[in-house]
């Protein structure tokens, strides 16, 4: 006969068993108890029957092979690992439902010994919705990547393809975006037979928003006499007139791109005009890095004259600086991604190192000098990923002996 103590515990034990049964049946995940020796289901909760599309009670005695007909080799490896470690989980197994459908499930399992019988308690979670979401995300990502690639191709197509032809002068350029799309861009082009326009611009921020704004600005700086270009004055009848000065160009851009709800970004710009007959360069530096002039036989120096970035203040005025390019001299215009490249300690490459690199590259070809400048920056930053776009535009006047 049971003792008085056992009699007193029986209601409590029965209550605990009832609670465990309610937890087992009320679980949101499917739970099955498998006889590992016979490979048959001994018990399954309500959610397991729903998940595997069996009527209540039908899962009992169903062979495990019937639930995973396409995954038996993978399942056997999984069950062996659980037998060895006492527990385990698998990312995904394809289950066969009672209606013949295949569904992806995530399974975790642990060993149980019930009255000397080795059993496995497996918890199954339907990941169909997650898989569907992942597939939708992947498709959306692929569409976005395709759009980004198209935008990047369009942006690259805006860069100069051929160099302007000016007697005794050479030109070179490079643009390295820090991501697929760049906020930097540049161009150099003929305005007429004797004048060459050029610009380097840097839109604040990175990525798609900066790139879209960069392309919009590029369109306004198109070397075509008709709208929407701001490079030519407008006659009273709306036709194109004379070439606009750098000051007028920057003033027009500042009016068009005022920061606000519609234009949340600003940009810096160097815009100038080269007179191919005299070698004079007239340019405006609008919040941008000061160009660096390398005279023949002397140290590099910064071009003076700084103005506000484009878009900061509606009433900003812009002043130009005129520079005489001597035979044998070079002019470099660059974006701050070059000087702000940092090493592992956060120290920036800086203007001093850049000017030193220009001095050291004096005897190289103009294009070779750009390669050297970028190599110096890369070496300083230990080839770290660029944190900002890098743009370089360079001019060179042939030495006097070459002009004879």
VOGUVO-23970 format. One record per residue (C-alpha): y, x, z; residue in one letter; residue number from 1. Coordinates in steps of 0.2 Angstrom, whole numbers. Layout:
+-------+-------+-------+-----+-----+
!    c2 !    c1 !    c3 ! res !   n !
+-------+-------+-------+-----+-----+
!     Y !     X !     Z !   a ! NUM !
...
+-------+-------+-------+-----+-----+
***
This chain:
+-------+-------+-------+-----+-----+
!    c2 !    c1 !    c3 ! res !   n !
+-------+-------+-------+-----+-----+
!     0 !     0 !     0 !   x !   1 !
!    18 !     6 !    -3 !   x !   2 !
!    27 !    12 !    12 !   x !   3 !
!    42 !     3 !    19 !   x !   4 !
!    53 !    17 !    12 !   x !   5 !
!    46 !    14 !    -6 !   x !   6 !
!    49 !    -5 !    -4 !   x !   7 !
!    67 !    -2 !     1 !   x !   8 !
!    69 !    10 !   -14 !   x !   9 !
!    61 !    -1 !   -27 !   x !  10 !
!    76 !   -12 !   -30 !   x !  11 !
!    88 !     3 !   -32 !   x !  12 !
!    76 !    11 !   -44 !   x !  13 !
!    74 !    -5 !   -54 !   x !  14 !
!    93 !    -6 !   -55 !   x !  15 !
!    95 !    12 !   -61 !   x !  16 !
!    82 !     8 !   -75 !   x !  17 !
!    91 !    -7 !   -80 !   x !  18 !
!   107 !     3 !   -81 !   x !  19 !
!    99 !    16 !   -91 !   x !  20 !
!    91 !     3 !  -103 !   x !  21 !
!   109 !    -5 !  -106 !   x !  22 !
!   116 !    13 !  -109 !   x !  23 !
!   102 !    17 !  -121 !   x !  24 !
!   104 !     0 !  -131 !   x !  25 !
!   123 !     0 !  -130 !   x !  26 !
!   125 !    17 !  -137 !   x !  27 !
!   136 !    19 !  -153 !   x !  28 !
!   124 !    32 !  -160 !   x !  29 !
!   106 !    29 !  -165 !   x !  30 !
!    94 !    36 !  -152 !   x !  31 !
!    75 !    38 !  -156 !   x !  32 !
!    61 !    45 !  -146 !   x !  33 !
!    48 !    55 !  -156 !   x !  34 !
!    31 !    60 !  -152 !   x !  35 !
!    31 !    78 !  -159 !   x !  36 !
!    12 !    79 !  -160 !   x !  37 !
!    10 !    63 !  -169 !   x !  38 !
!    27 !    64 !  -178 !   x !  39 !
!    30 !    45 !  -174 !   x !  40 !
!    44 !    36 !  -167 !   x !  41 !
!    40 !    29 !  -149 !   x !  42 !
!    56 !    21 !  -145 !   x !  43 !
!    72 !    17 !  -154 !   x !  44 !
!    88 !     9 !  -149 !   x !  45 !
!    98 !    -6 !  -157 !   x !  46 !
!   110 !     6 !  -166 !   x !  47 !
!    95 !    16 !  -173 !   x !  48 !
!    88 !     1 !  -181 !   x !  49 !
!   104 !    -4 !  -188 !   x !  50 !
!   108 !    13 !  -195 !   x !  51 !
!    91 !    15 !  -203 !   x !  52 !
!    90 !    -4 !  -209 !   x !  53 !
!    75 !    -9 !  -199 !   x !  54 !
!    72 !   -25 !  -190 !   x !  55 !
!    72 !   -24 !  -171 !   x !  56 !
!    56 !   -16 !  -166 !   x !  57 !
!    51 !   -10 !  -183 !   x !  58 !
!    55 !     8 !  -180 !   x !  59 !
!    41 !    10 !  -167 !   x !  60 !
!    26 !    19 !  -175 !   x !  61 !
!    36 !    23 !  -191 !   x !  62 !
!    31 !    41 !  -197 !   x !  63 !
!    45 !    53 !  -196 !   x !  64 !
!    41 !    58 !  -214 !   x !  65 !
!    46 !    40 !  -219 !   x !  66 !
!    63 !    43 !  -212 !   x !  67 !
!    66 !    60 !  -220 !   x !  68 !
!    55 !    60 !  -236 !   x !  69 !
!    67 !    72 !  -245 !   x !  70 !
!    71 !    84 !  -230 !   x !  71 !
!    54 !    87 !  -222 !   x !  72 !
!    55 !   106 !  -224 !   x !  73 !
!    72 !   106 !  -217 !   x !  74 !
!    67 !    94 !  -203 !   x !  75 !
!    52 !   105 !  -199 !   x !  76 !
!    63 !   120 !  -196 !   x !  77 !
!    75 !   110 !  -186 !   x !  78 !
!    61 !   103 !  -175 !   x !  79 !
!    54 !   121 !  -172 !   x !  80 !
!    70 !   127 !  -167 !   x !  81 !
!    72 !   113 !  -154 !   x !  82 !
!    54 !   116 !  -148 !   x !  83 !
!    59 !   135 !  -146 !   x !  84 !
!    76 !   132 !  -138 !   x !  85 !
!    74 !   116 !  -130 !   x !  86 !
!    89 !   108 !  -139 !   x !  87 !
!    98 !   109 !  -156 !   x !  88 !
!   108 !   100 !  -169 !   x !  89 !
!   109 !   100 !  -188 !   x !  90 !
!   125 !    97 !  -198 !   x !  91 !
!   117 !    85 !  -211 !   x !  92 !
!   101 !    77 !  -215 !   x !  93 !
!    98 !    64 !  -228 !   x !  94 !
!    89 !    49 !  -220 !   x !  95 !
!    79 !    35 !  -230 !   x !  96 !
!    83 !    18 !  -223 !   x !  97 !
!    70 !     4 !  -223 !   x !  98 !
!    79 !    -3 !  -238 !   x !  99 !
!    77 !    13 !  -248 !   x ! 100 !
!    95 !    19 !  -247 !   x ! 101 !
!    99 !    37 !  -243 !   x ! 102 !
!   112 !    40 !  -230 !   x ! 103 !
!   119 !    56 !  -223 !   x ! 104 !
!   117 !    59 !  -204 !   x ! 105 !
!   121 !    72 !  -191 !   x ! 106 !
!   107 !    74 !  -178 !   x ! 107 !
!   106 !    82 !  -161 !   x ! 108 !
!    90 !    83 !  -151 !   x ! 109 !
!    82 !    89 !  -135 !   x ! 110 !
!    65 !    91 !  -128 !   x ! 111 !
!    57 !    79 !  -116 !   x ! 112 !
!    40 !    80 !  -107 !   x ! 113 !
!    35 !    62 !  -103 !   x ! 114 !
!    19 !    61 !   -93 !   x ! 115 !
!    12 !    77 !  -101 !   x ! 116 !
!    17 !    71 !  -119 !   x ! 117 !
!    30 !    82 !  -128 !   x ! 118 !
!    43 !    71 !  -135 !   x ! 119 !
!    60 !    74 !  -144 !   x ! 120 !
!    75 !    63 !  -140 !   x ! 121 !
!    86 !    63 !  -156 !   x ! 122 !
!   103 !    56 !  -157 !   x ! 123 !
!   108 !    51 !  -175 !   x ! 124 !
!   126 !    48 !  -181 !   x ! 125 !
!   130 !    41 !  -198 !   x ! 126 !
!   142 !    52 !  -207 !   x ! 127 !
!   144 !    42 !  -223 !   x ! 128 !
!   162 !    37 !  -219 !   x ! 129 !
!   166 !    55 !  -215 !   x ! 130 !
!   158 !    61 !  -231 !   x ! 131 !
!   167 !    48 !  -241 !   x ! 132 !
!   184 !    54 !  -233 !   x ! 133 !
!   180 !    72 !  -236 !   x ! 134 !
!   176 !    68 !  -255 !   x ! 135 !
!   192 !    58 !  -256 !   x ! 136 !
!   202 !    72 !  -248 !   x ! 137 !
!   193 !    85 !  -260 !   x ! 138 !
!   198 !    74 !  -275 !   x ! 139 !
!   216 !    73 !  -269 !   x ! 140 !
!   217 !    91 !  -265 !   x ! 141 !
!   210 !    95 !  -283 !   x ! 142 !
!   223 !    84 !  -290 !   x ! 143 !
!   237 !    92 !  -280 !   x ! 144 !
!   231 !   109 !  -285 !   x ! 145 !
!   231 !   104 !  -303 !   x ! 146 !
!   249 !    98 !  -301 !   x ! 147 !
!   254 !   114 !  -292 !   x ! 148 !
!   246 !   124 !  -305 !   x ! 149 !
!   256 !   114 !  -319 !   x ! 150 !
!   272 !   116 !  -309 !   x ! 151 !
!   269 !   135 !  -307 !   x ! 152 !
!   266 !   137 !  -325 !   x ! 153 !
!   282 !   128 !  -329 !   x ! 154 !
!   292 !   138 !  -317 !   x ! 155 !
!   285 !   154 !  -324 !   x ! 156 !
!   289 !   148 !  -342 !   x ! 157 !
!   308 !   148 !  -336 !   x ! 158 !
!   308 !   167 !  -333 !   x ! 159 !
!   315 !   177 !  -347 !   x ! 160 !
!   303 !   181 !  -361 !   x ! 161 !
!   313 !   194 !  -370 !   x ! 162 !
!   327 !   206 !  -365 !   x ! 163 !
!   344 !   203 !  -372 !   x ! 164 !
!   349 !   216 !  -385 !   x ! 165 !
!   364 !   226 !  -380 !   x ! 166 !
!   368 !   243 !  -388 !   x ! 167 !
!   365 !   257 !  -375 !   x ! 168 !
!   358 !   245 !  -361 !   x ! 169 !
!   341 !   241 !  -354 !   x ! 170 !
!   335 !   227 !  -343 !   x ! 171 !
!   320 !   224 !  -332 !   x ! 172 !
!   315 !   211 !  -320 !   x ! 173 !
!   301 !   205 !  -308 !   x ! 174 !
!   297 !   190 !  -298 !   x ! 175 !
!   283 !   189 !  -285 !   x ! 176 !
!   282 !   172 !  -276 !   x ! 177 !
!   275 !   172 !  -258 !   x ! 178 !
!   265 !   156 !  -263 !   x ! 179 !
!   260 !   147 !  -278 !   x ! 180 !
!   278 !   140 !  -281 !   x ! 181 !
!   293 !   150 !  -278 !   x ! 182 !
!   311 !   146 !  -272 !   x ! 183 !
!   317 !   162 !  -281 !   x ! 184 !
!   320 !   163 !  -299 !   x ! 185 !
!   331 !   173 !  -311 !   x ! 186 !
!   336 !   174 !  -329 !   x ! 187 !
!   346 !   185 !  -341 !   x ! 188 !
!   352 !   178 !  -358 !   x ! 189 !
!   365 !   179 !  -372 !   x ! 190 !
!   380 !   168 !  -370 !   x ! 191 !
!   387 !   174 !  -387 !   x ! 192 !
!   386 !   189 !  -397 !   x ! 193 !
!   396 !   200 !  -385 !   x ! 194 !
!   392 !   192 !  -368 !   x ! 195 !
!   376 !   192 !  -358 !   x ! 196 !
!   374 !   180 !  -343 !   x ! 197 !
!   362 !   183 !  -329 !   x ! 198 !
!   358 !   176 !  -312 !   x ! 199 !
!   346 !   178 !  -297 !   x ! 200 !
!   345 !   164 !  -285 !   x ! 201 !
!   335 !   160 !  -269 !   x ! 202 !
!   333 !   143 !  -262 !   x ! 203 !
!   331 !   141 !  -244 !   x ! 204 !
!   313 !   138 !  -238 !   x ! 205 !
!   297 !   139 !  -248 !   x ! 206 !
!   284 !   129 !  -257 !   x ! 207 !
!   286 !   114 !  -268 !   x ! 208 !
!   303 !   108 !  -262 !   x ! 209 !
!   311 !   125 !  -264 !   x ! 210 !
!   303 !   126 !  -281 !   x ! 211 !
!   308 !   109 !  -287 !   x ! 212 !
!   326 !   113 !  -282 !   x ! 213 !
!   325 !   130 !  -290 !   x ! 214 !
!   320 !   123 !  -307 !   x ! 215 !
!   334 !   110 !  -306 !   x ! 216 !
!   347 !   124 !  -303 !   x ! 217 !
!   339 !   134 !  -317 !   x ! 218 !
!   342 !   119 !  -329 !   x ! 219 !
!   360 !   118 !  -325 !   x ! 220 !
!   361 !   137 !  -328 !   x ! 221 !
!   353 !   135 !  -345 !   x ! 222 !
!   362 !   146 !  -359 !   x ! 223 !
!   365 !   131 !  -370 !   x ! 224 !
!   382 !   124 !  -374 !   x ! 225 !
!   378 !   106 !  -371 !   x ! 226 !
!   375 !    96 !  -355 !   x ! 227 !
!   369 !    98 !  -342 !   x ! 228 !
!   373 !   117 !  -342 !   x ! 229 !
!   388 !   122 !  -332 !   x ! 230 !
!   390 !   139 !  -341 !   x ! 231 !
!   403 !   132 !  -353 !   x ! 232 !
!   419 !   123 !  -350 !   x ! 233 !
!   421 !   106 !  -356 !   x ! 234 !
!   434 !   101 !  -369 !   x ! 235 !
!   444 !    84 !  -366 !   x ! 236 !
!   432 !    76 !  -379 !   x ! 237 !
!   417 !    81 !  -369 !   x ! 238 !
!   412 !    95 !  -381 !   x ! 239 !
!   408 !   113 !  -375 !   x ! 240 !
!   422 !   125 !  -375 !   x ! 241 !
!   424 !   143 !  -369 !   x ! 242 !
!   412 !   152 !  -358 !   x ! 243 !
!   415 !   147 !  -340 !   x ! 244 !
!   419 !   161 !  -328 !   x ! 245 !
!   407 !   166 !  -314 !   x ! 246 !
!   419 !   158 !  -301 !   x ! 247 !
!   419 !   142 !  -311 !   x ! 248 !
!   400 !   141 !  -312 !   x ! 249 !
!   398 !   144 !  -294 !   x ! 250 !
!   411 !   131 !  -290 !   x ! 251 !
!   402 !   118 !  -301 !   x ! 252 !
!   386 !   122 !  -293 !   x ! 253 !
!   393 !   120 !  -276 !   x ! 254 !
!   400 !   103 !  -280 !   x ! 255 !
!   384 !    97 !  -287 !   x ! 256 !
!   372 !   103 !  -273 !   x ! 257 !
!   381 !    99 !  -257 !   x ! 258 !
!   369 !    99 !  -242 !   x ! 259 !
!   366 !    81 !  -236 !   x ! 260 !
!   353 !    68 !  -235 !   x ! 261 !
!   350 !    69 !  -254 !   x ! 262 !
!   350 !    89 !  -254 !   x ! 263 !
!   343 !    95 !  -238 !   x ! 264 !
!   343 !   114 !  -244 !   x ! 265 !
!   356 !   127 !  -249 !   x ! 266 !
!   354 !   142 !  -260 !   x ! 267 !
!   361 !   159 !  -262 !   x ! 268 !
!   365 !   166 !  -279 !   x ! 269 !
!   372 !   180 !  -289 !   x ! 270 !
!   379 !   175 !  -306 !   x ! 271 !
!   388 !   186 !  -318 !   x ! 272 !
!   393 !   190 !  -335 !   x ! 273 !
!   391 !   207 !  -344 !   x ! 274 !
!   403 !   211 !  -358 !   x ! 275 !
!   392 !   221 !  -369 !   x ! 276 !
!   407 !   229 !  -378 !   x ! 277 !
!   415 !   237 !  -362 !   x ! 278 !
!   401 !   238 !  -350 !   x ! 279 !
!   411 !   228 !  -338 !   x ! 280 !
!   401 !   216 !  -326 !   x ! 281 !
!   410 !   202 !  -318 !   x ! 282 !
!   399 !   193 !  -304 !   x ! 283 !
!   400 !   182 !  -289 !   x ! 284 !
!   389 !   185 !  -274 !   x ! 285 !
!   387 !   168 !  -266 !   x ! 286 !
!   378 !   171 !  -249 !   x ! 287 !
!   366 !   182 !  -258 !   x ! 288 !
!   361 !   200 !  -254 !   x ! 289 !
!   374 !   212 !  -261 !   x ! 290 !
!   369 !   220 !  -277 !   x ! 291 !
!   366 !   239 !  -277 !   x ! 292 !
!   375 !   250 !  -290 !   x ! 293 !
!   367 !   267 !  -293 !   x ! 294 !
!   381 !   278 !  -301 !   x ! 295 !
!   376 !   294 !  -311 !   x ! 296 !
!   375 !   309 !  -299 !   x ! 297 !
!   380 !   299 !  -283 !   x ! 298 !
!   372 !   289 !  -269 !   x ! 299 !
!   368 !   270 !  -271 !   x ! 300 !
!   381 !   259 !  -265 !   x ! 301 !
!   383 !   240 !  -262 !   x ! 302 !
!   394 !   230 !  -273 !   x ! 303 !
!   408 !   222 !  -262 !   x ! 304 !
!   413 !   204 !  -261 !   x ! 305 !
!   403 !   191 !  -252 !   x ! 306 !
!   405 !   172 !  -253 !   x ! 307 !
!   398 !   157 !  -245 !   x ! 308 !
!   380 !   151 !  -250 !   x ! 309 !
!   380 !   136 !  -263 !   x ! 310 !
!   380 !   120 !  -254 !   x ! 311 !
!   387 !   124 !  -237 !   x ! 312 !
!   405 !   118 !  -238 !   x ! 313 !
!   412 !   106 !  -251 !   x ! 314 !
!   429 !   115 !  -252 !   x ! 315 !
!   422 !   133 !  -253 !   x ! 316 !
!   431 !   144 !  -266 !   x ! 317 !
!   422 !   158 !  -274 !   x ! 318 !
!   429 !   176 !  -279 !   x ! 319 !
!   422 !   187 !  -292 !   x ! 320 !
!   421 !   206 !  -292 !   x ! 321 !
!   422 !   217 !  -308 !   x ! 322 !
!   411 !   232 !  -309 !   x ! 323 !
!   412 !   245 !  -323 !   x ! 324 !
!   395 !   251 !  -328 !   x ! 325 !
!   396 !   270 !  -332 !   x ! 326 !
!   384 !   279 !  -343 !   x ! 327 !
!   368 !   284 !  -334 !   x ! 328 !
!   371 !   271 !  -320 !   x ! 329 !
!   360 !   256 !  -314 !   x ! 330 !
!   363 !   240 !  -306 !   x ! 331 !
!   350 !   231 !  -295 !   x ! 332 !
!   350 !   213 !  -290 !   x ! 333 !
!   337 !   207 !  -278 !   x ! 334 !
!   332 !   193 !  -266 !   x ! 335 !
!   330 !   196 !  -247 !   x ! 336 !
!   311 !   194 !  -248 !   x ! 337 !
!   312 !   213 !  -253 !   x ! 338 !
!   322 !   219 !  -238 !   x ! 339 !
!   314 !   207 !  -225 !   x ! 340 !
!   296 !   212 !  -228 !   x ! 341 !
!   290 !   218 !  -211 !   x ! 342 !
!   277 !   231 !  -205 !   x ! 343 !
!   265 !   227 !  -191 !   x ! 344 !
!   278 !   229 !  -178 !   x ! 345 !
!   290 !   217 !  -186 !   x ! 346 !
!   302 !   230 !  -192 !   x ! 347 !
!   309 !   226 !  -209 !   x ! 348 !
!   310 !   236 !  -224 !   x ! 349 !
!   329 !   235 !  -224 !   x ! 350 !
!   343 !   240 !  -236 !   x ! 351 !
!   343 !   258 !  -230 !   x ! 352 !
!   325 !   261 !  -236 !   x ! 353 !
!   328 !   251 !  -252 !   x ! 354 !
!   343 !   262 !  -256 !   x ! 355 !
!   333 !   277 !  -252 !   x ! 356 !
!   319 !   271 !  -264 !   x ! 357 !
!   332 !   268 !  -277 !   x ! 358 !
!   338 !   286 !  -276 !   x ! 359 !
!   320 !   293 !  -276 !   x ! 360 !
!   316 !   282 !  -292 !   x ! 361 !
!   332 !   288 !  -301 !   x ! 362 !
!   322 !   299 !  -314 !   x ! 363 !
!   310 !   285 !  -318 !   x ! 364 !
!   311 !   273 !  -332 !   x ! 365 !
!   320 !   257 !  -327 !   x ! 366 !
!   304 !   247 !  -326 !   x ! 367 !
!   295 !   261 !  -318 !   x ! 368 !
!   309 !   261 !  -304 !   x ! 369 !
!   305 !   242 !  -301 !   x ! 370 !
!   287 !   247 !  -298 !   x ! 371 !
!   292 !   261 !  -287 !   x ! 372 !
!   303 !   250 !  -276 !   x ! 373 !
!   290 !   237 !  -274 !   x ! 374 !
!   277 !   250 !  -270 !   x ! 375 !
!   288 !   257 !  -257 !   x ! 376 !
!   290 !   240 !  -249 !   x ! 377 !
!   271 !   237 !  -250 !   x ! 378 !
!   267 !   253 !  -242 !   x ! 379 !
!   280 !   250 !  -228 !   x ! 380 !
!   272 !   233 !  -224 !   x ! 381 !
!   254 !   239 !  -227 !   x ! 382 !
!   252 !   227 !  -241 !   x ! 383 !
!   254 !   212 !  -229 !   x ! 384 !
!   255 !   195 !  -237 !   x ! 385 !
!   273 !   192 !  -243 !   x ! 386 !
!   283 !   181 !  -231 !   x ! 387 !
!   296 !   177 !  -244 !   x ! 388 !
!   298 !   177 !  -262 !   x ! 389 !
!   304 !   193 !  -270 !   x ! 390 !
!   315 !   194 !  -285 !   x ! 391 !
!   322 !   210 !  -294 !   x ! 392 !
!   334 !   211 !  -309 !   x ! 393 !
!   340 !   228 !  -315 !   x ! 394 !
!   352 !   235 !  -328 !   x ! 395 !
!   353 !   252 !  -335 !   x ! 396 !
!   366 !   260 !  -346 !   x ! 397 !
!   359 !   275 !  -356 !   x ! 398 !
!   366 !   292 !  -352 !   x ! 399 !
!   381 !   297 !  -362 !   x ! 400 !
!   371 !   309 !  -372 !   x ! 401 !
!   360 !   295 !  -378 !   x ! 402 !
!   374 !   285 !  -383 !   x ! 403 !
!   380 !   298 !  -396 !   x ! 404 !
+-------+-------+-------+-----+-----+
***
